[in-house]
Amino acid sequence: MKNDTLTDQQDEIATLKAQLQQMTLANEELSDFIENAALPLHWVNSEGIITWANQAELTALGFEREEYIGQPIANFHADQPTIDDILARLKDNQTLHNYRARLKCKDGTIKHVLISSNVLRKEETFVHTRCFTRDITAMVLEEQRRNDFVSMVSHELKTPLTSILGYLQLMVSKSAKFGDAFFTQALAKTENRQKA
């Protein structure tokens, strides 16, 4: 009887050890996944202090871990009203999806990012944010280049078109004065197209 109890206890201990080993392995894999994820991730506490960041976050902004962790998140935002709004929304238990912001890198450059974040709460207490950032700097710069190009082309095209329209108006008035109905009508149609 004692041997059966002892065997049962040994089996139970072996099962618990195997479960503990599986849980430890799963925890290590999950930690590795988060720490080495390609997407920048960080946590911020209720006071706005960065409590953790993965390597992608540090690499994206160019900071060492000791330069970033423990610092106010506001130090890394280019626009104070933006980070104030983000923190207020998170404290109000809102979830942010693709919130545009500008972050300051160590080298002085600015990264345009989309932030998605919500808050881990335990018993209604704010523990930390869960914040994901996606770099959209290339897209924003391309958008700006496109807008600048369209603006420049639009300006360049308006100047000659304005001159042509002026000449057409002059020709319409002169042809009307001299009574050439066909020429007047053709010029008027052209002038109306140019105005449209």
For each residue, the residues with C-beta under 8 A, 3 or more apart:
1: 4 5
2: 5 6
3: 6 7
4: 1 7 8
5: 1 2 8 9
6: 2 3 9 10
7: 3 4 10 11
8: 4 5 11 12
9: 5 6 12 13
10: 6 7 13 14
11: 7 8 14 15
12: 8 9 15 16
13: 9 10 16 17
14: 10 11 17 18
15: 11 12 18 19
16: 12 13 19 20
17: 13 14 20 21
18: 14 15 21 22
19: 15 16 22 23
20: 16 17 23 24
21: 17 18 24 25
22: 18 19 25 26
23: 19 20 26 27
24: 20 21 27 28
25: 21 22 28 29
26: 22 23 29 30
27: 23 24 30 31
28: 24 25 31 32
29: 25 26 32 33
30: 26 27 33 34
31: 27 28 34 35
32: 28 29 35 36
33: 29 30 36 37
34: 30 31 37 41 54
35: 31 32 54 55
36: 32 33 54 55 56
37: 33 34 41 54 56
38: 56
39: 56 132 133 134
40: 53 54 56 57 59 60 61 132 133 134 135
41: 34 37 53 54 56 57 130 131 132 133
42: 50 52 53 54 57 73 129 131 133
43: 50 51 52 53 128 129 130 131
44: 48 49 50 51 73 87 128 129 131
45: 48 49 51 126 127 128
46: 91 126 128
47:
48: 44 45 72 73 74 83 87
49: 44 45 70 71 72 73
50: 42 43 44 53 68 69 70 71 72 73
51: 43 44 45 69 70 128
52: 42 43 69 128
53: 40 41 42 43 50 57 58 65 68 69
54: 34 35 36 37 40 41 42 57 58
55: 35 36 58 59
56: 36 37 38 39 40 41 59 60
57: 40 41 42 53 54 60 61 68 133
58: 53 54 55 61 62 63 64 65 68
59: 40 55 56 62
60: 40 56 57 105 111 133 135
61: 40 57 58 68 76 103 104 105 106 111
62: 58 59 105 106 107
63: 58 67 68 106
64: 58 67 68
65: 53 58 68 69
66: 69 70
67: 63 64 71 106
68: 50 53 57 58 61 63 64 65 71 76
69: 50 51 52 53 65 66
70: 49 50 51 66
71: 49 50 67 68 75 76
72: 48 49 50 75
73: 42 44 48 49 50 76 77 83 87
74: 48 77 80 83 84
75: 71 72 104
76: 61 68 71 73 103 104
77: 73 74 80 82 83 101 102 103 104
78: 82 101 102 103 104 110
79: 82 83 101 102
80: 74 77 83 84
81: 84 85
82: 77 78 79 85 86 101 102
83: 48 73 74 77 79 80 86 87 101
84: 74 80 81 87 88
85: 81 82 88 89
86: 82 83 89 90 96 99 101 115 117
87: 44 48 73 83 84 90 91
88: 84 85 91 92
89: 85 86 92 94 96
90: 86 87 93 94 96 117 118 119 129
91: 46 87 88 119 126
92: 88 89
93: 90 119 121
94: 89 90 118
95: 116 117 118
96: 86 89 90 99 115 116 117 118
97: 116
98: 114 115 116 134
99: 86 96 114 115 116 117
100: 112 113 114 115 136
101: 77 78 79 82 83 86 112 113 114 115
102: 77 78 79 82 110 111 112 113
103: 61 76 77 78 110 111 113 133
104: 61 75 76 77 78 108 109 110
105: 60 61 62 108 109 110 111
106: 61 62 63 67
107: 62
108: 104 105
109: 104 105
110: 78 102 103 104 105 137
111: 60 61 102 103 105 135 137
112: 100 101 102 135 136 137 139 140 141
113: 100 101 102 103 133 134 135 136 137
114: 98 99 100 101 133 134 136
115: 86 96 98 99 100 101 131 132 133
116: 95 96 97 98 99 131 132 134
117: 86 90 95 96 99 129 130 131 132
118: 90 94 95 96 129 130
119: 90 91 93 126 127 128 129 130
120: 127 128 129 130
121: 93 124 125 126 127
122: 125 127
123:
124: 121
125: 121 122
126: 45 46 91 119 121
127: 45 119 120 121 122
128: 43 44 45 46 51 52 119 120
129: 42 43 44 90 117 118 119 120
130: 41 43 117 118 119 120
131: 41 42 43 44 115 116 117
132: 39 40 41 115 116 117
133: 39 40 41 42 57 60 103 113 114 115
134: 39 40 98 113 114 116
135: 40 60 111 112 113 138
136: 100 112 113 114 139 140
137: 110 111 112 113 140 141
138: 135 141 142
139: 112 136 142 143
140: 112 136 137 143 144
141: 112 137 138 144 145
142: 138 139 145 146
143: 139 140 146 147
144: 140 141 147 148
145: 141 142 148 149
146: 142 143 149 150
147: 143 144 150 151
148: 144 145 151 152
149: 145 146 152 153
150: 146 147 153 154
151: 147 148 154 155
152: 148 149 155 156
153: 149 150 156 157
154: 150 151 157 158
155: 151 152 158 159
156: 152 153 159 160
157: 153 154 160 161
158: 154 155 161 162
159: 155 156 162 163
160: 156 157 163 164
161: 157 158 164 165 194
162: 158 159 165 166
163: 159 160 166 167
164: 160 161 167 168 194
165: 161 162 168 169 191 194 195
166: 162 163 169 170
167: 163 164 170 171
168: 164 165 171 172 187 190 191 194
169: 165 166 172 173 191
170: 166 167 173 174
171: 167 168 174 175 187
172: 168 169 175 176 184 187 188 191
173: 169 170 176 177
174: 170 171 177 178
175: 171 172 178 180 183 184 187
176: 172 173 179 184
177: 173 174
178: 174 175
179: 176
180: 175 183 184
181: 184 185
182: 185 186
183: 175 180 186 187
184: 172 175 176 180 181 187 188
185: 181 182 188 189
186: 182 183 189 190
187: 168 171 172 175 183 184 190 191
188: 172 184 185 191 192
189: 185 186 192 193
190: 168 186 187 193 194
191: 165 168 169 172 187 188 194 195
192: 188 189 195 196
193: 189 190 196
194: 161 164 165 168 190 191
195: 165 191 192
196: 192 193
